[in-house]
Amino acid sequence: MGEQPKTRSEIRGEQRRRSTSPLLIGAVAVLLIGSGIWLGKSLFFDGQPTASPVNTSAPTASLATSTTSTSATPTETADPTAAALAASIASCRDAWQLRSAAMSTAATALGKWATHLAIMNDLQANKITLATAKARWPATTANAPADIKAFREADAALAASKTACAAPDAAVTGPQADALRTCAASAAAADGILAQARTAIRPWELHLSEQSHFKAGEVTPAVAEAKWRIKWQEGLKTLPGYTNAVKSAGALTCQLPA
């Protein structure tokens, strides 16, 4: 059978469907595009408002500022060699002051002892009379006990001190290291002088004590003279060790930077 011809009402309905389809397709397309945009925002920004990326970048700016501030004031690392040198200088300065005090008091006390012995030498050599010797000796014994006491106290302070003056390693160079080496050499020489001073001052100390007993009438003139001759001979034996040490050392110096 052949296809039946369409009625007029069917033809009109078909025309209405064709005219509506483009509008429907367009509307669906707009909805899909709108959905695609919203889904895209949800995927990349997790539902945050568009201003959120600016807020997220704020900590980065703060960190950059903090880093710049930290780098502008770096932590200084102390130089262990410089610190050790400074400590050695401080120790040497104290050690030298103690040695200087001991050497100064020793020079005063033993200087009078040397003069006292020299007068006895001249008397025994008949260069001067007994009257002249007796007139000269009082100047050498004046304040002599106090001089010896000052030396003993300075020497005791040195012995009690734990400070030392040591030269730095050869690898350490510079003016400070050089000054420290000079001081260390002088301190070593001073120790040698003081060792001799302790020996040389003992007969002088005993002689003054024995003379005080004689003046107090505790011993006879003959006993006092016999004891004096013994101390005179001891002095002649021990004092040269001190005087030679002083001469050998020469001028001692210790100039350390402040």
Secondary structure, 3 states (H helix, E strand, C coil): CCCCCCCHHHHHHHHHHHHHHHHHHHHHHHHHHHHHHHHHHHHHHCCCCCCHHHHHHHHHHHHHHHHHHHHHCCCCCCCHHHHHHHHHHHHHHHHHHHHHHHHHHHHHHHHHHHHHHHHHHHHHCCCCCHHHHHHHHHHHHCCHHHHHHHHHHHHHHHHHCCCCCCCCCCCCCCHHHHHHHHHHHHHHHHHHHHHHHHHHHHHHHHHHHHHHHHHCCCCCHHHHHHHHHHHHHHHHHHHHHHHHHHHHHCCCCCCCCC
